[in-house]
Amino acid sequence: MQSYVVYLERDSHHETNKHVLGSDQTRQTYHDLLGSCLLSSQERAKEAIFYSYSSIINGFAAVLEDDEAEMLSGHPGVVSVLPDKVNQLHTTRSWEFMGLEDSNGGIPEESIWKAANFGEDVIIANLDTGVWPESPSFNCTVSETIPSRWKGQCDSSSGFKCNRKLIGARYFNQGASADTDGHGSHTLSTAAGCLVPGANFLGSANGTAKGGSPKAWVATYKVCYGGCYDADILAGFDAAIQDGVDIISLSLGSFSPVAYSSDSIAIGSFHAVKNGITVVASAGNSGPYASSVVNVAPWMLTVAASSVDRQFESDVILGNGQKIKGISFNTDTLPPGNLYPLINAVDAKSSDADPSDAKYCYSSTLEPSKVKGQIVVCISSSDDVEKSLEVSQAGGVGVVLVNSYSDSPTPKAHYLPTSMVSKKDGDSILAYMSQAEAPGLYILAAYSEATGATSDSDKRHLPFNIISGTSMSCPHVSGIAGLVKSIHPGWSPAAIKSAIMTTGFKKSNKGEKIQTSMGSEANPFNYGAGHVSPNKAQDPGLVYDMTITDHLNFLCYIGYDEKQLAKFYDKSYQCPNKTATSLSDINYPSITIPELPSGAVTVTRTLKNVGTPGVYKAYLDEPSGISVKVEPASLEFKEVNEEKSFKITLQSLGKDVGRDDYVFGELTWSDGLHNVKSPIVVKKAESGVQSA
């Protein structure tokens, strides 16, 4: 038996009771359906159903036999029966890096923190592993009065306590709302944690920890228990929507891209956006490769990860004087000036260990007599901290960890002095060792003290930790979205998303082109609309706004029928007629033509003025080999919320564009003060193929 999510067609009871989570009438209807059409009795149906959804979808989650699920899928009124698949978690200096504060902790006049009063009167929800309520990041008073729009509750099990900062806590499936993993505490405190002076991790990154919207209220929805199952995620969305939150942040997703109709996050976020809630989700950590991004539904704000201008250096100095840059969090260091023998982990393996295991320094693979007093070179993998423990127990004095997949190693807190180096530099070290026998992205935030600093076996229980990945970039943008919402409470989720996207920048803090973790030049497939610029997002000038109808049309244009739309929308919807450019005409803040034919393609966009009156002119950075024309070339706005449309025509010049390659450009609308930027992405179509 396994759990399934069952989607049903719309009916009158759902429309009547959709604002009552798991209402008795809703549950009884589901019990009647399951008991009468499939199972032997009402009692069996009650045992099988463990979630009755009512806000986001018409349906339920139940434990069924495979043949029962198959039979149920063919029943009239059932849209689909999908296996309850598992999703994965995507794992102080950053706010200064983004210009919200200066190096002395002062708040510049242009900082969005000033205009937003640090995110006042905004409720940010986090779907994750729960929260550690004792953390100082969640123990400040935002306001003595909780907003009347808040309809949520606080899990009081196991002594869990909410306050005037942490106003809501729920858990789903099992256990309690307390975070025993650390991931949820880290992400939520990054989005909206209190100001906590003197925060550090093992002495590194000392300073005042704070979230992006430190005066926002927060609510936690525990949907992950080892893995993050669809049924629990949908229950989390269902509750957060009814509770009245403003922003939903979730640093989790599927292992690989899935169809929207099978994606609990796509479905849940659609219903959230329909209710005016901005949803921010992480893009995953599988890049930088094609088709590695998840959570790409256009109604969500999807966030990739970038580095900041802080490194925790732990360099390697070889016997020939060569210095190789490494990173780590070392509380202990080797005496300066001393050289220690280097040994490859494969050469230090125990007699019964497999070389393919020993190179990773897995548990019980090293021979103490070979390791004692030496620095061991290991290949990095998912359990790097355990490698330093293995070397320590074998008598080694240090570890060099060679990243196995990119030039961007992630530092961690090890048991021995450890240096993490890129694959390229690791190859240099191994080459040096073969020639002679001579000796030889990071964010501080709250963590759960219920778990070890690096693993369950780690005895170090700390209030703060440093973690990398899109899990940690996502809550940064969630916090920024909260600030924008605080300044502009009437803006739609699409307007907030547009403000953040169109004000991004595409150069490093040194004015250089952004690079991928592999060291190559990045493009919009890597950085999307660019690196977030919070202070500019508060006043973007113009936005590309979208309604729920635009999102429904998007689903229509990719082929969804009325039955599939029922998962996303609780009313009947008639899809419009599809044209050759329907999909490209969706009013998104970027322009993508995946199959540019030999002729020209013209698409339409509409801009809304959210700033002062002014005249905006179009400026183009044309993709290589592509002619781009904008009509009209200037737009005059006389009042707030005034909308103007324009057309952009793209045509291949017949050169410099291979059919297997994408080319990139940019459209900027500027009034001299605001620069509203949209990436342009084009790929030439095969002969006879038309743009969709």
C-alpha positions in Angstrom: 0.0 0.0 0.0 1.1 3.6 -0.5 -0.4 7.1 -0.3 -2.0 8.8 -3.2 -3.4 12.3 -3.9 -6.9 12.2 -5.4 -8.1 15.2 -7.4 -11.9 15.5 -7.9 -14.0 17.5 -10.3 -15.7 20.7 -9.0 -19.0 20.5 -7.2 -21.2 22.6 -5.0 -20.0 21.4 -1.7 -16.4 22.5 -2.5 -17.4 26.0 -3.4 -19.5 26.2 -0.2 -16.9 24.8 2.2 -13.5 25.7 0.6 -12.7 28.1 3.4 -13.0 25.5 6.1 -9.9 23.3 6.4 -11.1 19.7 6.5 -14.6 20.7 7.4 -16.9 17.8 8.6 -19.1 18.1 5.5 -16.1 18.0 3.2 -14.6 15.0 5.0 -18.0 13.2 5.0 -18.4 13.7 1.3 -14.9 12.2 0.6 -15.7 9.3 2.9 -18.9 8.6 1.1 -17.2 8.7 -2.3 -14.4 6.3 -1.3 -16.6 4.1 0.8 -19.3 3.6 -1.8 -17.2 3.3 -5.0 -14.2 1.4 -3.8 -13.8 0.3 -0.2 -16.0 -2.0 1.7 -17.2 0.5 4.4 -17.2 4.0 5.7 -14.9 3.0 8.5 -12.4 1.7 6.0 -12.6 5.0 4.0 -12.1 7.0 7.2 -8.9 5.0 8.0 -7.6 5.4 4.4 -8.1 9.2 4.1 -5.5 11.2 6.0 -6.0 14.7 4.4 -9.2 16.3 3.2 -8.3 19.4 1.2 -10.7 22.2 1.0 -9.0 25.5 0.1 -6.6 24.7 -2.7 -8.1 21.7 -4.4 -11.2 19.5 -4.4 -9.7 16.2 -3.2 -8.0 14.2 -0.6 -5.0 12.1 0.2 -5.4 8.4 1.1 -3.5 5.2 1.6 -4.6 2.7 -1.0 -3.6 -0.5 -2.7 -2.3 0.0 -6.2 -5.3 -1.7 -7.8 -7.7 0.4 -5.7 -5.9 3.6 -6.9 -6.3 2.3 -10.5 -10.0 1.6 -10.0 -10.6 5.0 -8.4 -8.9 6.8 -11.3 -11.6 5.6 -13.6 -14.6 6.7 -11.4 -16.8 9.5 -12.7 -15.9 12.8 -11.1 -12.2 11.8 -10.4 -9.7 14.0 -12.3 -6.7 11.9 -11.4 -5.1 9.7 -8.8 -1.4 10.4 -8.4 1.2 8.7 -6.2 2.3 10.8 -3.3 5.9 11.4 -4.5 8.7 12.7 -2.3 10.4 16.0 -2.9 13.8 17.2 -1.5 15.1 20.1 0.6 17.4 22.4 -1.4 20.0 23.3 0.9 24.9 38.1 8.0 26.9 39.4 5.3 24.4 39.1 2.4 22.2 42.1 3.3 25.2 44.4 3.3 26.3 42.8 0.0 22.9 43.8 -1.5 23.0 47.4 -0.3 20.4 47.3 2.5 23.0 48.3 5.1 26.6 49.7 5.1 29.7 48.1 6.5 29.2 49.8 9.9 25.6 48.5 10.2 24.1 51.8 9.3 21.0 52.0 7.0 21.5 54.1 3.9 18.8 56.6 2.9 18.0 54.6 -0.3 17.7 51.3 1.6 14.4 49.5 1.1 14.5 48.7 4.8 13.7 52.4 5.5 10.7 52.6 3.2 9.4 49.3 4.3 10.2 49.8 8.0 11.9 46.4 7.9 8.9 44.5 6.6 6.3 45.8 9.0 2.7 44.4 8.7 3.6 41.4 6.5 3.1 37.7 7.3 5.7 35.4 5.8 5.0 31.6 5.8 7.7 28.9 5.5 6.9 25.4 4.2 9.9 23.4 5.4 11.1 21.2 8.4 9.5 23.4 11.0 11.3 25.8 13.3 13.3 25.9 16.5 11.1 28.3 18.6 13.8 28.9 21.3 16.1 30.5 18.7 16.7 34.2 19.3 15.8 34.8 15.7 12.2 34.2 16.5 12.1 35.8 20.0 11.4 39.5 19.5 8.2 41.4 19.6 7.1 42.7 16.2 4.0 44.3 17.5 1.8 43.8 20.6 -1.2 43.3 18.2 -1.4 40.4 15.8 -3.1 41.4 12.6 -6.9 40.7 12.5 -6.5 39.1 9.0 -4.5 36.3 10.7 -6.7 33.2 11.0 -4.0 30.7 11.9 -3.1 28.7 15.0 -0.1 27.6 17.0 0.8 24.0 17.6 1.0 23.7 21.4 2.3 20.1 21.4 5.5 19.2 23.2 5.7 22.6 24.9 6.0 24.5 21.5 5.3 28.2 22.1 4.5 31.0 19.7 4.9 34.7 20.5 4.5 38.2 19.0 7.0 37.3 16.2 6.3 33.6 15.5 2.5 33.8 15.3 1.7 30.5 13.7 3.0 26.9 13.7 1.5 23.8 12.2 2.7 20.4 11.4 1.3 17.7 9.1 1.5 14.0 9.0 3.3 13.4 12.3 5.4 14.8 15.1 5.3 18.4 16.1 6.3 21.8 14.6 9.7 21.8 16.2 12.6 21.7 13.8 14.9 18.7 14.4 16.7 19.2 11.1 17.9 22.8 11.1 16.9 23.6 7.5 13.5 25.2 8.3 15.0 27.4 11.1 17.7 28.6 8.8 15.5 29.4 5.9 12.8 31.2 7.9 15.3 33.3 9.9 16.9 34.3 6.6 13.6 35.5 5.3 12.4 37.3 8.4 14.5 36.6 11.5 14.9 39.1 14.4 18.0 41.2 14.8 20.5 39.1 16.8 23.8 40.8 17.8 26.9 38.7 18.2 25.8 35.8 16.0 28.6 33.6 14.7 29.3 30.0 13.7 32.3 28.5 15.5 33.8 32.0 15.6 33.3 32.7 11.9 31.0 35.3 10.3 30.6 37.2 13.6 28.0 40.0 13.4 24.3 40.8 13.8 22.2 38.1 12.2 18.9 39.4 10.7 16.3 38.4 8.1 15.3 40.3 5.0 12.0 41.4 6.7 13.0 41.4 10.4 9.8 43.2 11.5 7.5 40.8 9.6 5.5 38.2 11.4 6.4 34.6 10.6 4.5 31.3 10.5 5.9 27.8 10.0 4.3 24.8 8.3 6.2 21.6 8.8 5.8 19.6 5.7 9.1 17.7 5.6 10.0 14.6 7.6 13.2 13.3 6.1 11.5 13.8 2.7 8.8 16.3 1.7 5.8 14.4 0.4 3.2 15.9 -2.0 0.3 15.3 0.4 2.0 17.2 3.2 3.0 20.0 0.9 -0.5 20.5 -0.4 -1.8 20.4 3.2 0.7 23.2 4.0 -0.4 25.3 1.2 -4.1 24.7 2.1 -3.5 25.9 5.7 -1.3 28.9 4.8 -3.9 30.2 2.3 -6.7 30.0 4.8 -4.5 31.4 7.6 -4.1 34.7 5.7 -0.3 34.9 5.0 1.2 37.4 2.5 4.3 35.5 1.3 5.0 31.8 1.1 8.6 30.7 1.0 9.6 27.1 0.2 13.2 25.9 -0.2 12.3 22.5 -1.6 11.3 20.8 -4.8 11.2 17.7 -6.9 14.4 15.8 -7.8 13.9 16.7 -11.5 11.4 18.8 -13.5 7.8 17.4 -13.5 4.6 18.4 -15.3 2.7 21.1 -13.6 -0.4 18.8 -13.4 1.7 16.3 -11.3 3.6 18.9 -9.3 2.2 19.7 -5.8 4.2 22.9 -5.6 2.9 24.2 -8.9 -0.7 23.4 -8.0 -0.5 24.7 -4.5 1.3 27.9 -5.5 -1.3 28.6 -8.2 -4.0 28.6 -5.6 -1.9 30.8 -3.4 -1.3 33.3 -6.2 -5.0 33.2 -7.0 -5.6 34.4 -3.4 -3.1 37.2 -3.7 -0.1 35.5 -2.0 3.3 35.8 -3.5 5.1 32.4 -3.7 8.9 32.2 -3.7 10.6 28.9 -4.4 14.2 27.6 -4.8 15.4 26.5 -8.3 17.3 23.4 -7.0 21.0 22.7 -6.7 21.5 20.4 -9.7 22.9 23.0 -12.1 24.5 24.5 -14.0 23.2 22.0 -16.6 20.3 21.9 -19.1 16.9 20.9 -17.6 18.2 21.0 -14.1 15.9 23.8 -12.7 12.7 22.9 -10.8 9.8 25.1 -9.6 9.6 26.9 -12.9 5.8 27.6 -13.1 5.5 31.2 -14.2 3.2 32.2 -11.3 6.1 31.5 -8.9 9.2 33.6 -8.3 12.0 31.0 -8.8 15.4 31.7 -7.2 18.8 30.5 -8.1 21.9 30.8 -5.9 24.9 33.2 -6.2 27.9 33.9 -4.1 28.7 37.0 -2.0 32.0 38.8 -1.5 33.0 36.8 1.6 35.2 33.7 1.7 36.4 31.6 4.6 39.9 30.8 3.4 41.8 27.7 4.3 44.7 27.6 1.9 46.9 24.6 1.0 50.7 25.3 0.6 52.6 22.6 -1.2 56.2 21.7 -0.6 57.2 23.5 -3.8 55.8 26.8 -2.4 52.6 26.7 -4.6 49.7 28.2 -2.7 46.2 26.8 -3.6 43.1 28.6 -2.4 40.8 26.5 -0.3 37.8 27.2 2.0 36.5 25.8 5.3 35.4 26.8 8.8 38.3 25.7 10.9 38.4 26.4 14.6 41.7 24.6 14.8 44.7 25.2 12.5 48.0 23.5 11.9 51.1 25.4 13.2 52.3 28.0 10.7 55.5 27.1 8.9 55.2 23.4 9.4 54.9 21.0 6.5 53.1 17.7 6.8 53.2 14.7 4.5 50.4 14.4 2.0 48.8 11.0 1.2 46.1 10.1 -1.3 43.3 8.4 0.5 43.5 5.5 -2.0 47.1 4.9 -1.0 46.0 5.0 2.7 43.3 2.4 2.4 43.0 -0.5 4.7 43.6 -4.0 3.4 40.0 -4.9 3.1 38.7 -1.6 1.7 37.6 -1.0 -1.8 39.7 1.7 -3.5 36.5 3.2 -4.9 35.3 3.7 -1.3 38.6 4.7 0.1 39.1 7.6 -2.2 36.0 9.2 -0.6 37.4 8.5 2.9 34.3 6.6 3.8 34.0 5.1 7.3 36.5 2.3 8.2 38.3 2.6 4.8 41.6 4.1 6.1 44.6 2.3 7.6 45.7 4.2 10.8 49.4 3.1 10.3 49.4 4.9 6.9 47.4 7.9 8.0 49.0 8.9 11.3 50.6 12.3 11.2 49.6 13.0 7.6 47.2 15.2 5.6 44.8 13.0 3.6 43.5 14.0 0.2 39.9 12.8 -0.2 37.3 13.3 -2.9 34.3 15.3 -1.8 30.7 13.8 -1.8 27.6 14.3 0.2 29.0 13.5 3.7 32.2 15.5 3.7 32.2 16.2 7.5 32.2 12.5 8.2 35.4 12.2 6.1 37.3 14.5 8.4 36.0 12.4 11.3 37.3 9.2 9.6 40.7 10.8 9.1 40.8 12.1 12.7 40.0 8.6 14.1 42.7 7.1 11.9 45.3 9.6 13.3 45.5 12.1 10.5 46.3 15.8 11.2 44.3 17.4 8.3 42.2 16.9 5.2 42.2 18.2 1.7 38.8 17.7 0.1 38.7 17.8 -3.7 35.4 18.9 -5.1 34.3 16.3 -7.6 31.8 18.2 -9.8 32.5 21.9 -10.1 34.8 24.8 -9.2 32.6 26.0 -6.4 33.1 24.0 -3.2 30.9 24.6 -0.2 32.7 25.1 3.2 31.6 23.2 6.3 32.8 22.8 9.9 35.1 19.8 10.1 36.6 17.8 13.0 40.2 18.5 11.7 41.9 21.4 9.9 40.4 20.9 6.4 40.7 22.8 3.1 38.1 22.3 0.4 39.5 23.0 -3.1 38.0 23.0 -6.6 38.3 20.0 -8.9 40.9 21.9 -11.0 43.1 22.7 -8.0 42.6 19.2 -6.7 43.9 17.8 -9.9 47.0 20.1 -9.5 47.6 18.7 -5.9 47.3 15.1 -7.1 49.6 15.8 -10.0 52.1 17.3 -7.5 51.9 14.3 -5.3 52.5 11.9 -8.3 55.7 13.8 -9.2 57.5 13.7 -5.8 57.4 12.3 -2.3 57.8 15.8 -0.8 55.5 16.8 2.0 53.0 18.5 1.3 28.6 30.9 -1.1 27.9 31.1 2.7 25.0 32.4 4.8 24.9 32.6 8.7 21.4 32.1 10.1 19.5 30.4 12.9 19.8 26.7 13.3 18.0 24.0 15.3 19.9 23.0 18.5 18.0 19.7 18.3 20.5 18.4 15.7 24.2 18.5 15.3 26.0 21.3 13.5 26.9 19.1 10.5 25.1 15.8 11.1 23.1 13.8 13.6 26.3 12.3 15.0 27.9 15.7 15.4 27.9 16.5 19.2 28.2 20.3 18.5 24.8 21.8 18.9 24.8 25.5 17.8 22.2 28.3 17.6 23.5 29.5 14.2 24.9 27.7 11.2 26.3 28.5 7.7 24.7 26.7 4.8 24.8 27.2 1.0 22.6 26.5 -2.0 19.3 27.7 -3.4 17.6 26.8 -0.2 19.3 29.8 1.3 18.9 32.2 -1.6 15.2 31.6 -1.8 14.4 33.0 1.7 16.5 36.1 0.8 14.1 36.8 -2.0 11.2 35.9 0.2 12.3 38.5 2.7 12.7 41.1 -0.1 9.3 40.2 -1.5 8.0 40.9 2.1 9.6 44.4 2.0 8.1 45.2 -1.4 4.7 44.0 -0.1 5.0 46.2 3.0 5.6 49.3 0.8 3.0 48.3 -1.8 0.3 46.2 0.0 -2.0 46.5 -3.0 0.4 45.0 -5.5 -0.4 41.6 -7.1 2.1 38.7 -6.8 2.9 39.3 -10.5 3.7 42.9 -9.9 6.0 42.1 -6.9 7.7 39.4 -9.1 8.1 41.9 -12.0 9.6 44.5 -9.7 12.3 42.1 -8.4 13.0 40.6 -11.9 13.2 43.8 -14.0 15.6 45.6 -11.5 18.2 42.8 -11.3 21.8 43.3 -12.3 24.0 41.1 -14.4 27.5 42.1 -13.3 29.5 41.1 -10.2 30.2 43.6 -7.4 33.5 44.1 -9.2 31.8 45.1 -12.4 32.7 41.9 -14.1 30.4 39.4 -16.0 28.8 36.9 -13.7 30.3 33.4 -14.0 28.8 29.9 -13.4 30.2 27.7 -10.7 32.1 25.9 -13.5 34.0 29.1 -14.3 32.3 29.9 -17.6 30.4 33.1 -18.5 26.9 32.9 -17.2 23.7 33.7 -19.2 20.0 34.1 -18.4 19.7 30.3 -18.2 22.1 30.5 -15.2 21.1 33.8 -13.5 17.5 34.3 -14.9 16.7 38.0 -14.8 19.9 38.8 -12.8 21.0 39.2 -9.3 18.4 40.7 -7.1 18.7 44.4 -6.3 16.3 45.1 -3.3 16.6 48.9 -3.2 15.7 49.3 -6.8 12.8 46.8 -6.5 11.0 49.1 -4.2 10.5 51.6 -7.0 10.7 49.8 -10.4 8.9 52.5 -12.3 6.9 50.0 -14.5 5.8 46.4 -14.0 4.5 43.6 -16.2 1.4 42.7 -14.3 -0.6 39.4 -14.7 -3.9 38.1 -13.6 -5.1 34.6 -12.8 -6.6 34.6 -16.3 -3.1 35.0 -17.8 -1.9 32.0 -15.9 -4.9 29.9 -16.9 -4.3 30.9 -20.5 -0.7 29.8 -20.1 -1.9 26.3 -19.1 -4.3 26.3 -22.0 -1.5 27.2 -24.5 0.7 24.3 -23.3 -2.2 21.9 -24.0 -4.2 21.6 -20.7 -7.9 20.7 -21.1 -10.7 21.5 -18.7 -10.2 18.4 -16.7 -6.6 19.2 -16.0 -7.4 22.8 -15.3 -9.7 21.6 -12.5 -6.6 20.9 -10.3 -5.7 24.6 -10.5 -9.1 26.4 -10.7 -12.3 25.8 -8.9 -14.6 27.2 -11.6 -15.2 26.2 -15.2 -12.8 27.9 -17.6 -13.1 28.1 -21.4 -9.6 28.2 -23.1 -9.2 30.9 -25.8 -8.2 30.0 -29.3 -4.5 29.3 -29.7 -2.4 31.2 -32.2 1.2 30.8 -33.3 2.5 33.3 -30.7 0.0 32.7 -27.9 2.5 31.3 -25.5 5.1 34.0 -26.2 2.4 36.7 -25.7 1.9 35.8 -22.0 2.8 39.1 -20.2 5.9 37.7 -18.5 8.9 40.0 -17.7 11.1 38.1 -20.1 10.9 37.4 -23.8 11.6 33.8 -25.0 11.3 32.5 -28.6 12.3 28.8 -28.4 11.8 28.3 -32.2 12.3 31.4 -34.3 11.2 30.6 -37.9 12.8 31.9 -41.0 10.3 34.8 -41.1 9.7 37.3 -38.3 7.8 36.7 -35.0 6.0 39.5 -33.2 5.0 39.3 -29.6 3.1 41.7 -27.3 3.7 43.0 -23.8 1.9 45.4 -21.6 3.5 47.7 -19.0 1.8 49.3 -16.0 3.1 52.5 -14.5 3.6 52.2 -10.7 5.8 55.3 -10.4 5.8 59.0 -11.3 4.6 60.2 -14.8 7.2 60.0 -17.4 8.3 59.0 -20.9 10.1 55.7 -21.3 12.3 54.9 -24.3 13.2 51.4 -25.5 16.9 50.4 -25.6 18.0 47.1 -27.1 20.9 44.8 -26.7 20.1 42.5 -29.7 20.9 38.8 -29.6 23.7 37.7 -31.9 22.3 37.2 -35.4 18.9 38.5 -34.5 17.2 41.8 -35.6 14.9 43.2 -33.0 12.4 46.1 -33.4 10.2 47.6 -30.7 7.0 49.5 -31.6 6.3 52.1 -30.3 9.9 53.0 -29.3 8.7 55.2 -26.5 5.8 55.1 -24.1 4.4 58.1 -22.1 2.6 57.4 -18.8 0.6 60.2 -17.2 -0.8 58.5 -14.1 -0.3 55.6 -11.7 -1.7 52.3 -12.9 -1.9 53.5 -16.5 -1.2 50.6 -18.9 0.5 50.8 -22.3 1.2 47.9 -24.7 4.0 47.5 -27.2 5.1 44.9 -29.8 8.5 43.4 -30.3 9.5 41.9 -33.6 12.4 39.4 -33.9 13.9 38.1 -37.1 16.9 36.0 -37.9 19.6 37.7 -40.0 20.6 34.3 -41.3 24.0 34.2 -39.6 25.7 33.6 -36.3 22.8 31.5 -35.0 23.1 27.8 -34.9 20.0 25.7 -34.6 21.4 24.0 -31.5 22.3 27.3 -29.8 20.4 29.9 -27.8 21.4 33.6 -28.1 20.7 36.2 -25.6 19.9 39.9 -25.5 18.0 42.5 -23.4 15.3 45.0 -23.7 15.4 48.0 -21.4 12.7 50.7 -20.9 14.2 53.8 -19.3 13.0 57.2 -18.3 16.5 58.2 -17.1 15.8 57.2 -13.5 14.2 53.8 -13.8 15.6 51.0 -15.9 13.1 48.2 -16.6 15.0 45.3 -18.0 13.8 42.1 -19.6 16.1 39.3 -21.0 15.6 38.1 -24.6 16.3 34.5 -25.3 16.1 33.1 -28.9 16.7 29.8 -30.6 16.4 29.3 -34.3 13.8 26.8 -35.4 14.4 23.8 -37.6 13.2 24.2 -41.1 9.4 24.5 -41.3 8.9 24.7 -37.5 6.9 27.6 -36.2 7.2 29.5 -33.0 4.8 28.4 -30.2 
